[in-house]
Amino acid sequence: ACGLATLKQITQPGFFEALSAKTKQLVDGLTGAAQAAGVPLVGDSEGGMFGFFFADSLPQHYNAVMATDKERFNRFFHAMLDRGVYFAPALYEAGFVSAAHGEQDVEATISAAREALR
């Protein structure tokens, strides 16, 4: 039943476009919050999947990921967790936005990030 309900949802016209737009809104909000705080943070998304790094440019391979600011990521991860937002706990893991996440969830996450990045 869950599988059929999922298939019914994802076959609706515009489903993936809306999911991609919501994910991009989140990533743009995170990078904008970081920029306003003077913190180097880059991010990218594809569909409902996203990632971000505390760096000046988007890393293109594992060694570049490992050269990003791991300590800042750890502080940000815990600051967000304290604000009720759970990101993947490792800096090289992807995050996922789902159809269940609404506009308020995205905005609340961006607001929490603004606080955490201060």
PyMOL commands that set and color helices and strands:
alter all, ss='L'
color gray80, all
select helices_A, chain A and resi 2-10+15-37+62-66+70-82+103-116
alter helices_A, ss='H'
color red, helices_A
select strands_A, chain A and resi 42-46+49-53+95-96
alter strands_A, ss='S'
color yellow, strands_A
deselect
rebuild
show_as cartoon
